């Protein structure tokens, strides 16, 4: 992924084979899977930072996805991001956070 315009958060790496199925099980091709994976990695990493009490860093990760959505709407138009209530357990498993965590878990299980 040498030409990808954004770095993944520490601890994340692109899968060796980019999946052809996205977060909502739609078929995705071209650069879209990479953008979805990057955005989901940021969302997942944001929750980890929030759990560690590093909410400014968590929110910066989410803002980076929002900025990328503006720059690359063709790849990230379906992301509906907002800053969650970090203390609300339900927020972690709903919306984008829930979709991303399910997709990332499925990718790990498939490898």
ChimeraX attribute file (.defattr): number of C-alpha atoms within 10 A of each C-alpha:
attribute: neighborCount
match mode: 1-to-1
recipient: residues
	/A:1	12
	/A:2	6
	/A:3	5
	/A:4	11
	/A:5	9
	/A:6	14
	/A:7	12
	/A:8	17
	/A:9	16
	/A:10	9
	/A:11	7
	/A:12	14
	/A:13	13
	/A:14	12
	/A:15	13
	/A:16	8
	/A:17	7
	/A:18	17
	/A:19	15
	/A:20	14
	/A:21	15
	/A:22	19
	/A:23	20
	/A:24	10
	/A:25	9
	/A:26	9
	/A:27	12
	/A:28	17
	/A:29	13
	/A:30	10
	/A:31	13
	/A:32	19
	/A:33	20
	/A:34	21
	/A:35	21
	/A:36	21
	/A:37	24
	/A:38	21
	/A:39	26
	/A:40	26
	/A:41	23
	/A:42	27
	/A:43	26
	/A:44	23
	/A:45	21
	/A:46	25
	/A:47	22
	/A:48	15
	/A:49	16
	/A:50	17
	/A:51	13
	/A:52	10
	/A:53	12
	/A:54	13
	/A:55	16
	/A:56	11
	/A:57	16
	/A:58	23
	/A:59	20
	/A:60	14
	/A:61	22
	/A:62	23
	/A:63	17
	/A:64	15
	/A:65	25
	/A:66	20
	/A:67	12
	/A:68	18
	/A:69	20
	/A:70	13
	/A:71	11
	/A:72	14
	/A:73	13
	/A:74	12
	/A:75	19
	/A:76	19
	/A:77	12
	/A:78	11
	/A:79	16
	/A:80	10
	/A:81	15
	/A:82	12
	/A:83	11
	/A:84	14
	/A:85	11
	/A:86	16
	/A:87	10
	/A:88	9
	/A:89	9
	/A:90	12
	/A:91	14
	/A:92	20
	/A:93	14
	/A:94	12
	/A:95	15
	/A:96	21
	/A:97	21
	/A:98	18
	/A:99	16
	/A:100	25
	/A:101	19
	/A:102	15
	/A:103	20
	/A:104	17
	/A:105	10
	/A:106	12
	/A:107	15
	/A:108	9
	/A:109	8
	/A:110	8
	/A:111	8
